[in-house]
Amino acid sequence: MQVVDPRTFERSMPTPANPLSVVDITQEARRNAEVCNACRYCEGFCAVFPAIEAKRVFDDRYIDYLANLCHNCTACYHACQYTSPHVFDLNVPKALTQVRVSTYSRYVWPAFMSGAFERNGTLVAMATALIFTLVLVLGILLTDPAQLFAVHTGDGAFYRVISYEAMVSVAGAVFVFDLLAILLGFARYWSAIGGRLKHFFDVGAVGRTLHDALTLRHLGGGDDGKGCNEEDATYTNRRRRFHHLMAYGFLLCFAATSVATVYDHVFGWIAPYGYLSLPVLLGSVGGVMTMVGTAGLVWVKLKLHDGPAWKAVFGMDYAFLVLLFWVNFTGMALLVLRGSSAMGLLLIVHLGFVAALFAVLPYSKFVHILFRLGALLKYHTEVRR
């Protein structure tokens, strides 16, 4: 096994004059994997280490797969005997995080959008501000002031401010593009790491993949469920719980939108719906869960240990979490005040945040969901077998 001198990697770390190189970060991740394969102390920590032990040689595509298999729980960093100040200076979570972020840009569709991930936090902030302002201005200019600040109640109250056709046409077009971009980006990644169509028909592997993803097993310290490490070597499930709140809250909000669509197109029941209706109940619970989850994850990230954390990626994380928080916060405010004269302006503000979220979705932290699912499926179809 050839071990790369860590000082070589330090000289290749990104600076204004020396931007981050995919070759450099892949080489550093490979060096970490080779040492881990020889040591094997962490083989029971998560799925990454059995996947490392399954190979003797790690090509670039396999490193891409390992990077997305990693959940960045940092437990291996705190247990490793070869971290700094040891000469090996291993840092598996940081090395794999750098590769993982690079995969988002290398497999993105369309390819010319790859630069969107380089300064993602800035991009999301600027896009949010631009789209939010555009929607706000257009909403005010194209809406009758008498309707904008009037009190609207009963069926179709929202559509007296902004027409149903305008909402559906814009939202539908953006949703179709997002779905296409995300799926094509995942297809490129899946093909690169050696994924096959037949893997999706392996019922056992798909079931284990969904179980690991829905329970966030690898944020729970594996089978023992003690949790992962944040600011020190102490185990905690805080990050796992906040992640669950955000993820399941988001799914409840999606379910609320889906039920409302059925109400409208199948039963002819026009929004807004009563406070005890299924869409409102699902959306309310999901909105609160998402706000608590996103705020909690921001708090947890602020407390992460500096060693295994690659702070350059936090801009992407914070931008997506904050944007998702404000989508739900404005939605909850609209629900509470929909019977007042503030409803029209709140509706435009909420739609501005929603438009911003969906505009940046394929080029945000959201894409890690499918990449990680693909890595887990490959793991269960190959390594676990």
C-alpha positions in Angstrom: 0.0 0.0 0.0 1.4 3.4 -1.0 0.6 6.1 1.6 0.6 9.7 0.3 2.4 12.2 2.4 -0.3 14.3 4.0 1.9 17.4 3.5 1.5 17.0 -0.2 -2.3 17.2 0.3 -2.0 20.3 2.5 -0.2 22.1 -0.3 -3.1 21.2 -2.6 -5.8 22.6 -0.3 -7.9 25.3 -1.8 -6.8 28.9 -1.6 -7.8 31.9 -3.8 -4.7 31.2 -6.0 -5.1 27.4 -5.8 -8.8 26.4 -6.1 -10.0 23.0 -5.0 -9.0 20.2 -7.4 -11.1 17.1 -7.9 -7.9 15.1 -8.4 -6.4 16.3 -5.1 -9.5 15.6 -3.0 -10.0 12.2 -4.6 -6.4 11.3 -4.0 -6.7 12.3 -0.3 -9.9 10.2 0.1 -8.1 7.3 -1.5 -5.2 7.6 0.9 -7.6 7.6 3.8 -9.4 4.5 2.4 -6.1 2.6 1.9 -5.0 3.2 5.5 -8.5 2.3 6.8 -8.4 -0.9 4.8 -5.2 -1.8 6.5 -6.3 -0.9 10.0 -10.0 -2.0 10.1 -10.5 -0.7 13.6 -13.7 1.1 12.5 -15.2 -1.7 10.5 -18.4 -1.9 12.6 -19.0 1.9 12.6 -21.0 2.3 9.4 -21.6 1.1 5.9 -18.5 2.9 4.6 -15.9 0.6 6.2 -17.4 -2.8 5.0 -17.5 -1.2 1.5 -13.8 -0.2 1.9 -12.9 -3.7 3.0 -14.6 -5.2 -0.1 -11.9 -3.6 -2.3 -8.1 -3.6 -2.5 -7.9 -0.9 -5.2 -10.1 2.2 -5.1 -10.7 3.9 -8.5 -12.2 7.4 -8.7 -15.8 6.1 -9.2 -15.6 3.9 -6.2 -14.4 6.9 -4.1 -17.5 8.8 -5.4 -19.6 5.9 -4.2 -18.0 5.8 -0.7 -18.4 9.6 -0.4 -22.1 9.4 -0.8 -22.4 6.3 1.4 -20.9 8.4 4.2 -23.4 10.1 6.4 -20.8 12.3 8.0 -21.5 11.2 11.6 -17.8 11.8 12.4 -17.7 8.8 14.8 -14.7 7.3 13.0 -12.7 10.5 13.4 -13.1 10.5 17.1 -12.2 6.8 17.4 -9.3 6.9 14.9 -5.7 6.6 16.3 -4.2 8.1 13.1 -5.8 11.6 13.1 -3.7 14.7 13.7 -1.1 15.0 15.2 -0.2 11.5 13.9 1.9 11.7 10.7 -0.9 9.9 8.8 -3.3 12.8 9.6 -6.4 10.8 8.7 -9.7 12.6 8.4 -12.2 10.3 6.7 -15.3 12.5 7.3 -13.7 15.6 5.9 -12.1 13.9 2.9 -15.3 12.2 1.9 -17.3 15.4 2.4 -15.1 17.1 -0.1 -15.5 14.3 -2.7 -19.3 14.2 -2.0 -19.8 17.8 -2.7 -17.7 17.5 -5.9 -20.0 14.7 -7.1 -23.0 17.1 -7.0 -21.3 19.4 -9.6 -19.7 16.7 -11.7 -23.0 14.8 -12.3 -25.4 17.7 -12.4 -27.8 18.2 -15.3 -27.5 20.2 -17.4 -23.7 20.1 -17.1 -23.2 23.9 -17.5 -24.8 24.3 -14.1 -21.9 22.6 -12.4 -20.6 25.9 -11.2 -23.8 26.4 -9.1 -22.3 24.1 -6.4 -19.0 25.9 -6.1 -20.4 28.9 -4.1 -23.8 27.3 -3.4 -24.6 29.3 -0.3 -24.1 32.6 -2.2 -26.0 31.3 -5.2 -29.0 30.2 -3.1 -29.1 33.5 -1.2 -28.9 35.6 -4.4 -31.4 33.5 -6.3 -33.7 33.6 -3.3 -33.5 37.3 -3.1 -33.9 37.8 -6.8 -36.8 35.4 -7.3 -38.5 36.5 -4.1 -38.3 40.2 -5.1 -39.5 39.4 -8.6 -42.5 37.5 -7.4 -43.3 40.1 -4.8 -43.1 43.0 -7.3 -45.0 41.2 -10.0 -47.6 40.1 -7.4 -48.2 43.6 -6.3 -48.1 45.2 -9.8 -50.4 42.6 -11.3 -52.9 42.5 -8.5 -55.7 44.9 -7.9 -54.8 46.8 -4.7 -58.4 46.5 -3.6 -58.1 42.8 -3.8 -54.6 42.6 -2.4 -55.5 44.2 0.9 -59.1 43.1 1.1 -60.4 40.4 3.5 -61.1 37.2 1.4 -62.9 34.2 2.9 -64.7 31.1 1.5 -63.9 29.0 -1.6 -61.3 30.4 -3.9 -60.2 33.2 -1.5 -56.5 32.7 -2.6 -57.4 32.9 -6.3 -58.9 36.4 -5.9 -55.4 37.6 -5.2 -53.5 35.5 -7.7 -55.3 33.5 -10.3 -55.4 29.7 -10.2 -54.0 29.5 -13.8 -51.0 31.6 -12.9 -50.2 29.5 -9.8 -50.6 26.2 -11.6 -48.8 27.0 -14.8 -45.7 28.4 -13.1 -45.5 25.8 -10.4 -46.1 23.0 -12.8 -43.4 24.1 -15.2 -40.8 24.5 -12.4 -41.8 21.1 -10.9 -41.4 19.2 -14.2 -38.0 20.8 -14.8 -36.8 20.0 -11.2 -37.9 16.4 -11.5 -36.1 16.1 -14.9 -32.9 17.7 -13.7 -32.7 15.7 -10.4 -33.4 12.4 -12.1 -31.0 12.9 -14.9 -28.3 14.0 -12.5 -28.9 10.9 -10.4 -28.8 8.7 -13.6 -25.4 10.0 -14.4 -24.1 9.3 -10.9 -25.7 5.9 -10.8 -24.1 4.8 -14.1 -20.7 6.2 -13.0 -20.6 4.2 -9.7 -21.6 1.0 -11.6 -25.2 0.9 -10.7 -27.5 -1.3 -12.8 -31.2 -1.2 -13.6 -31.6 -4.7 -12.2 -30.6 -3.4 -8.7 -34.0 -1.6 -8.5 -35.7 -5.0 -8.8 -33.8 -6.6 -5.9 -36.7 -6.4 -3.4 -34.5 -7.3 -0.4 -31.9 -4.8 -1.2 -34.5 -2.0 -1.9 -36.2 -2.8 1.4 -32.9 -2.6 3.4 -32.0 0.6 1.6 -35.3 2.2 2.4 -35.1 1.0 6.0 -31.6 2.5 6.4 -32.7 5.8 4.8 -36.0 6.2 6.6 -34.5 5.3 10.0 -31.3 7.2 9.3 -29.5 4.1 10.7 -26.1 5.5 9.9 -26.7 8.6 11.9 -27.5 6.4 14.9 -24.2 4.7 15.2 -25.1 1.6 13.3 -26.8 -1.3 15.1 -26.3 0.0 18.7 -28.2 3.2 18.0 -26.1 5.3 20.4 -25.9 8.1 17.9 -23.1 10.0 16.2 -20.5 12.5 17.4 -20.9 16.3 17.1 -18.7 18.6 19.2 -16.7 15.8 20.9 -16.5 12.1 21.3 -19.8 11.9 23.2 -22.5 10.0 21.4 -25.8 11.8 20.7 -28.9 11.3 18.6 -29.7 15.0 18.3 -28.7 15.3 14.7 -30.7 12.2 13.8 -33.8 13.5 15.6 -33.7 16.9 13.9 -33.1 15.3 10.6 -36.1 13.1 11.1 -38.3 16.1 12.0 -37.2 17.9 8.9 -37.5 15.0 6.5 -40.8 13.7 7.8 -42.2 17.2 8.1 -41.3 17.8 4.5 -43.0 14.6 3.5 -46.2 15.6 5.4 -46.2 19.0 3.7 -45.9 17.2 0.3 -48.7 14.8 1.4 -50.9 17.9 2.3 -50.3 19.4 -1.2 -51.1 16.0 -2.8 -54.4 15.6 -0.8 -55.3 19.2 -1.7 -54.8 18.4 -5.4 -57.1 15.4 -5.1 -59.7 17.6 -3.3 -59.6 20.2 -6.0 -59.4 18.0 -9.2 -61.3 15.0 -8.1 -63.9 16.2 -5.7 -64.1 19.9 -6.8 -63.5 21.2 -3.3 -61.7 24.5 -3.7 -59.1 25.9 -1.3 -58.7 27.3 1.3 -59.9 24.3 3.4 -61.1 24.2 7.0 -58.6 24.1 9.9 -59.7 20.5 10.7 -59.4 19.3 7.0 -56.8 16.7 6.1 -54.6 19.0 4.0 -54.5 21.7 6.7 -53.8 19.2 9.5 -51.0 17.5 7.5 -49.5 20.8 6.4 -49.7 22.3 9.9 -48.0 19.3 11.6 -45.5 19.0 8.8 -44.7 22.7 8.8 -44.0 22.8 12.5 -41.9 19.7 12.3 -39.9 21.1 9.4 -39.2 24.4 11.2 -38.0 22.7 14.3 -35.9 20.2 12.3 -34.2 22.9 10.1 -33.6 25.2 13.1 -32.2 22.3 15.1 -29.9 21.2 12.3 -28.5 24.7 11.9 -27.8 24.7 15.7 -26.2 21.3 15.6 -23.9 22.3 12.7 -22.8 25.4 14.6 -21.7 23.1 17.4 -19.8 20.6 15.2 -16.2 19.8 16.1 -13.8 21.7 13.8 -11.6 18.6 13.1 -13.8 16.5 10.9 -16.0 19.3 9.6 -15.3 20.9 6.3 -16.7 24.3 6.9 -16.6 25.3 3.3 -19.7 23.2 2.7 -21.7 24.8 5.4 -22.8 27.7 3.2 -24.7 25.2 1.1 -26.2 23.5 4.1 -27.3 26.7 5.9 -28.7 28.3 2.7 -31.0 25.3 2.0 -32.0 24.9 5.7 -32.8 28.5 6.1 -34.8 28.7 2.9 -36.8 25.6 3.8 -37.5 27.2 7.2 -38.9 30.4 5.7 -41.1 28.5 3.3 -42.8 26.8 6.2 -42.8 29.9 8.4 -44.5 32.0 5.8 -46.9 29.1 5.1 -47.9 28.9 8.8 -48.3 32.7 9.0 -50.6 32.6 5.9 -52.6 29.9 7.6 -53.1 31.8 10.8 -53.8 35.2 9.2 -55.7 34.0 6.1 -58.9 35.6 7.3 -57.3 39.1 7.7 -56.4 41.9 5.3 -52.8 40.7 5.5 -53.6 37.5 3.6 -52.9 38.8 0.1 -49.5 40.1 0.9 -48.6 37.0 2.9 -49.7 34.8 0.0 -47.3 36.6 -2.4 -44.4 36.5 0.2 -45.0 32.7 0.7 -45.2 32.0 -3.0 -41.9 34.0 -3.4 -40.1 31.7 -1.0 -41.7 28.6 -2.5 -40.6 29.7 -6.0 -37.1 30.4 -4.8 -36.9 26.9 -3.1 -38.0 25.1 -6.3 -35.8 27.2 -8.5 -32.6 26.1 -6.7 -33.7 22.6 -5.7 -31.7 20.6 -8.3 -28.6 22.7 -7.4 -28.9 22.6 -3.7 -28.2 20.1 -0.8 -31.5 18.4 -1.8 -29.7 16.3 -4.4 -27.8 14.4 -1.7 -31.0 12.4 -1.0 -31.0 10.4 -4.3 -27.2 10.2 -4.4 -27.2 8.7 -0.9 -30.1 6.3 -1.7 -28.1 5.1 -4.8 -25.0 4.5 -2.6 -27.1 2.6 -0.1 -28.7 0.5 -2.8 -25.3 -0.4 -4.3 -24.1 -1.3 -0.8 -27.0 -3.6 -0.1 -26.8 -5.3 -3.6 -23.1 -5.9 -3.5 -21.3 -5.5 -0.2 -23.9 -6.8 2.2 -24.6 -9.8 0.0 
